[in-house]
C-alpha cells in the first residue's frame, strides 16, 4: 500500500484542509448573504463538491454559525459522507500501520 505522506508532505495535508475549510465557511456565509438580499446563490452541488474536496469542516461550521441550510436534511447527507471519507483519509495518513493488507 502506498504511503500517503509521499503525496502530502508533513503538515501539507493539514494546511490544505485548513484553507479549504476556510473557503467552505466563507462560501456558506456568501450564500447566506446572497439568500437574504436576493442575489444569485452558490449551488448546493458546488458546496457539496467543495466539501468532498476537503472543505467539509468549514461548510459544517458555516452552516451552524450562520444558520444556513439547517432545515435541509438532504443537503447534510453529502456533508456526512464527505466527513466520513476525509476521516478515513486522515486515519490512513496519520496511522498507516492500521491499514495494512
RAFEN-V956034 format. One record per helix or strand of 3 or more residues. SS is the DSSP state (H for helix, E for strand). FROM is the first residue (numbers start at 1). TO is the last residue. If there is no record, write none. Layout:
ss=[SS	SS]
from=[FROM	FROM]
to=[TO	TO]
//
This chain:
ss=[H	H	H	H	H]
from=[4	12	44	73	96]
to=[6	37	65	94	99]
//
